[in-house]
């Protein structure tokens, strides 16, 4: 899940955005002269006392506030990483969708990680527990009716536990085993560069959420599982995991977030879901001159039973009035996928991940038993491009979700047997343009534009079933504060 709902602190966010982008008097964001003094900058004698976080810890506002820095440092010294983050999204569709409107959404993210070697003398062992307090509305579900969530935190408001696991490293850290309540989206089908984008499909993709029972073990749900990780050398990583195959046991009825309302169902009785992935990394060294990249190949297999969306067990179309209406069943379902992350151009300096970066992800599933049969997303990020804003990022992304042939055929038959000219679902396309301004380490402000083509895959407009839901243009802003 990519962290990203009833107060409206938008005026303050707008002020912060103006400061972040460097729009001071007489100072344009792209001006070449020396930038105006940063009003948030610390005095040199204070900055010298602030500690630097380890590379594996998320940026924190504590690195800019001495009192918080001492607290963060005390936790880390004793082997504990405590993280508290608040993310707020304000989005509205100014055109398109079923109707126009705006929502405010937010999430409080809480995490505790412990190095059990420091705490209890258990060498190579670690522990994590985290959770969400989800607030606010859902623009996609209330106004647009699209599959790719406008905000990656869109979910039913609740307080929810997510991960709760123990991990043990083995063989000089060449292998590790993780067991407990797990979320697949933290390790599988990930891109290093898609985290910039706000739309939820760039995290737990629409194909996974639509094809797996209960939306699968991705945000906001998780489920018991075991994960094995092998790292035989600095270039190769192999991941394998087994999860309970339905986080709430609800199948495809859409009630998974209600039935498993707080993330503590801990189901073990559903058919298993297997994930596997191999990763190859290259040019990751800070001192190297090559362009860094990573390639991933993987897939999942679910051992449950899945229904045909077109034919019944009697061989007739489910839309045919003569059909008994009982779908044909299949044993199991699967998806294969690939991911590419690649630096396209590198800024001079010792950071191999600043410059122009590209990413692409592709996933394919059977077309007879799934909501979607093909998915592809990709984008280009410009990282640290402005001398005045070395930590800011700008990106353009696109995500394409193709409806499965069986679903398309069923739509066609439904119109035929009803004697009506009804829309036939085909695909949904989400386009996003975004800019993340780092005001301070751990405090980001991110204006965002999105355009959704064929919401719901070209679903019929409930107000006029002979037409599709109109394409939606969405504007919004995200702010995030992390300790």
N, C-alpha and C positions, 0 to 999 in steps of 0.2 A: 504494500500500500504506500502511496505517496502522500505524506502528510500535507496536508494542505491546511453556530448558525445563528435575547431577541433585541439587543441593543444595536444601535446603528452608529458606530464611531467613524462614519465616512468622512466628515469634515477633517478630523484629525489625520485620517489616512491620506487625504488629498494633500494636506500640508507636508506630511512626511514624504510623500511621493515627489513633491516639488523640490524639497531639499535633496532627496536621493538622486534625482536626475540632474542636479547642478544648475537649476534655473534661478540663480541669484540675479541681482540687478546688474545688467550689462554683461551677464555671463551665460552664453548658450552652451548646450550640452556638447556640441561638437567644436567649440572654440579651441584654437590652438594655443592661445596664451595661457599663462599659469593659472590654474583654477583658483577660485575664491577660497578663503580659509574655510575649512570644514567646521561648522559649529558644534559637531559632536566629537571633534578630535580631543584626545587626552593630552595633557601636558607631558613633555618628554620624561620628567622625573616620575610621573605616575605610571605612564606606559611601561617604563622599564621594570616596574614591580609586578606587572600582570603576567601570569604564567601562560605558556602556550599549551593548548590542548593536544593530546596524542592524535595521530592521524586517523585512528579508528573511532574518534568521538565526533559527533555532529558539532558544527559551529555553535557557540553559546554566547549569549549576551554577557555572561560572567567575565569574559576576557576583556570587557570594557569597563566593568564596575568593580573596583577593588574589594568591596565587602563581599560581593557575590563570588568573586574569584577565590577568595580564601575559603569560602564554603565549598565550592566545587573542588578545589584542590584537596581539601580535607577528606572529602568522599573518595576521590581517586587514589589518594595516598593509602587508604585502607582497602583498596581493591573494589570499590563500589562506584559505579557510574549511575548517578540519579539524573534523569532528564525530565523536564516539564516543558511542554510546548503548547502554545495556543495559536490556532490558525483560524482566520475568519475569511469567508467569501461572501461578496455581495454581487449578485448577477441578475440580469434581466434580459428577456428577449424582446427587442424593440420591434421586430417584425417576425412573422411566421409562427409556427407552432399551432396548437389548437386555439390558444388565446394568448394575449400578451400579459406579462406580469413580471414581478421581480421578487426575489427572496433573499434572505440573509441566512447563511449557514456557518456553523463553526464547529470546532472540535478541540477538546483538551486532551492531549496525549501525555500519558504518564508511563515512565519506564524505569525499571531498576535492573541493572546488570551487576553481577558479582563475580569477582575472580576468587574462586574457592581455594586456590593455592595460597593467597594472602590471608583469607579469612579463616580457613580451616585446615590448611596444610594438604589439601587434596590437589596434587600436581596435575595440571592440564585440565582441571574441571572448572566449569563456569555455569552460571544460572541466570535466567532472565524471566521477568514477569512484566507485562505491559498491558495497557488498557486504554479505552477511549471513553470520553464523555461527549456524546454527539448531540448537537443542538440545531434547531432551526428547520428550514424548509428544503424542498426538493424541486428545483426548477424543471428538471427533466420530466419527472412524474406528474407534476401539477399543471404544467403549461405546454410542454413541447411534445411529450410522448416519444422521446427518442431512446435508443438503446445505449448509446455512448454517453455516460453521465457528464453533464456540463461541468460539475465539480467532482473531484475525486473523493470528497468527503460526504457526498449525498448518501444518506442512509436514514433509517428510522431512528428518531431521537431516543437515546437511552444511555445508560452507563454499561459498558461492555468490557469484559476481560477478553484479551486476544491471545497472547502467547504466555505459556507457562512451561518452561522446559529446563532440562539439565543437559549439558554437553560435556563429553569427555574426549580430549585429544589423545592420540596414541602414536606410537612409533615416531617419536621426535617431531610431532605435529604433522606427519604425512597423512594421517587419517583422523577423523573425528566422527563420533556418534552422538546424535541429538535425539532425545525422547521426551515426549510430553504433548502439550497442546500446541499445535504448529499451524502456521499460515504458509501456504505454498507460494504466495506472491512475494514473499521476502527473498526467495532464492531462485525461483524458476521463471524462465521466460522473461528475464529482466534485461533492460538496457541501461547502461551507465548514463546515457544522455537523455532518455525520455522522461526522467524525473523532473525536468524543467517544466513540463507541460501540465496544465491544470485539469484537462478533461480526463475522466477516470479510465477511459479505455487504454490510455498509455501506461496504465498499471496492470490491474487484473482485467484483461481484455474482454470485449463483448462476446467473443466466440467461446471463451472458457466459461464466463458467467451464464451464457445462454444455453450451452450444451451440457453442462454438468448438473446433476441433481442438487437442489438447494443452492445453486450458483457456485458450488464448489468451495474449497478452503481458501478463499481470497476475500479481501476487504468487503464488508466488515466482519466476516465470519472466519472461524478457524475450527480445527477439529483434532482429536488425538492422532498421533503419528510417530513414525521413526524415520530419521534421515541419516544417511551415511555419506560422508564426503572424503574423497581421496585426492591428494595433491602430490603425485609422485615427483614432480619437478616444478620449477617456477613458471612453466608455460602451460601445463596441463592440469585441469581440474575435472573430476568426475563426481556427479551428484546422483543419488538414488534415494527415493523416499516412498513410504507406504502410508496412506492416510485412510481414516474412515471415510467412505465414499459419499456421505451426505451429512453436512454439518448439523442439520435439524431433523432429518428423517422425513422431510416433507415432499421429496421428489420435485415435481415441477409445478406445484400449485401456487408458488409465489409467497407462501407464508413463512418462509424460513427465518426471517428476522423477528417475527412475532413468536413463533414456537420456541426458538432459541434466543430469547430476548436479551439475555445478559452474558452469553458466551460460556455458560457453565453447564451445558448439557452433557458434555464428555461422552458422546455416543461411541459405541464400539461394535454395534450389531449390524451395520449396513455393509453392503458389498464394498470391497476394497477399491481404492484408487491408487495406481502406481504412477510415479513420475520418475523420469530419468533424463539426465542431461550431461553432455560432455562440452567442455570449454577449452579453447586454445587462445592464449594471450601472447602478444609480442610487442616489443619496443616499449615496455612499461617503465624502464629505468629513467630516472630524472636526468642522468648524465648522458643518456644516449642521444643520437642525432636523428634516428628514424621516427616515423609517425606511428604512434601507439594505436593498437587495435585489438579487438577480441571477437572471436567467432564462437557461436554456440549452436549445437544441434541437440534436439531432445524430443520428448513426447510424453504423453500420458495414456494409460489404459484403464478403463473402468469396467469392473466385473458385473455390473448390474444389468437389468433388462431395460431396453429402450424401445419406444413406440415409433412405428412408421407414421409420418405426417401426411401421407397421401393414400396408401392402400390399407384396407381392412384385411382381417384374416381370411375373409371370403373372396379376396382378389378384386373386389370392387373399390372404386374411389370412395373415400370417406364422405365426400360431398354428394355422392349419388343417393337419392332418397331410397333406393332399393337396398342399399348397404345396411348391414346390421349395426354399423357404427363402432365396431370393436377393432382397434388398430392391430395390424400385424406387429409381432414382437421380435426383437433381435437380442441375441446374447452378446453383451458387451458393447463398448464404444471406445474410440481412440482418437488421438490427434497427434500429428507430427509437426514440428516447428523448427525454425531457425532464426538466429539473431546475429546481426553484424553491427559492431560499434567501430568507427574508424575516424581518427583524426585526419582531416583533409589538408589542413595547413596549420603550422605551429608558429606561435609568436616567438620571437627571439627571447631566450632566457632559459631558466632551468626547470620550468614547469611544463611537462609534456602534454598537459590537458588544457592548455589555453591556446586559443586560436579558433579555427573552424572545424567543427566536428559533425559527422553524419551518423545516422543510425537507421536500421531497417529491421522489421520483424515480420515474419510470415508464418501462418498456421493453416493447416488443412485438416478437415474432418470429413467422414462419410456424409454423403448428401441425402441419405434415405431416412436417417433417424435423428437428425439434429436440426436446431433452429438455423444455424449458420454452417456453411461448408467451407468457406475461405475467408481469411482475414489477413490484412497487410497494413502496417503503419510504418512511418518513417519521418525523418525531419532533418533539418540542419540547424545547428546551434552556433552562435557567435559568442565566444567566451572570453571575457577580459579584453575586449577590443578597444575600449575607450581608455586612453591614458589616465583621464580623470576618474574613471570608474573601473578599476582593474578587477573587481570582483563581480561585476554585473554580467548578466547573460541575456541574450536575445535569441528567440527561436521561432521557426516556422515548422509546423507539423501537420500531417494528414493521416487519417485512419479510415480504412475501407473495410466494411463488413458486408459480405455477400450472403444473402438468404439462401438456404439450402434448396436444391431443385425439387425435392418432395413438397416443400412448403409452397413454392411457386406454382407447381402443378395443382395443388389443392386449391389455391386461390383462383386459378383459371377455371377449374371444374365448378367451384362454388358459384362463379358468375354465370357459367353456362347453364347449370341446372336451375338457377334462380331466374334465368332469362333477363339478367341485368348486366350492364356494362360496369363492372366493379374494378377498382384498381388492383393490380397484381404486384405484390411486393417483390423487390429485386435486390436492392442494396441500400446501405446508409453510408454516407461519407461525412466525416467530421474534419473540419479545417480549423487550425488554431494559429494565432499570432500572439506572442507573449513577450514581455520584458520583465526580468526580475532584477530589481535594484536592491543592493545590499546597503542599507543605511548604516548598520553596524554588524559585526559578526553576530549572528543569531537574531537579527531583526531585518526582515525582508518586506518589501512592498512590490506588488506585481500586478500591473494593469494587463488585461487580457481581452482578446477578441476571438469569437468563434462563429463559424457558419456551419449549420447542419443541413446537408442535402438529403432529401427523402427521409425525414424523421420516421422511426419505426420501420425502416426498410422500405418506405413507400406505402405505409399503412393508410387505410381509408380514413378520411376526416370524419369524426363522429357527428359533426354538424352538417356534413354534406357527403354521404357515403359514396357518391359517384366520383369524388375527387380525392386526391391524396392530401395528407397534412402538408401545409405549405412549408417550404424551406425556412429555417429560422436563423436570424442574425442576433447574436448574443454579445453583450458587453458586460464587463465586470472588473472587479479588483480583488486581489487577495493580499492579506497581510499575515505575517507569521512572526511570532516571538518565541525564542527557545532559550531555556536555561540549561 
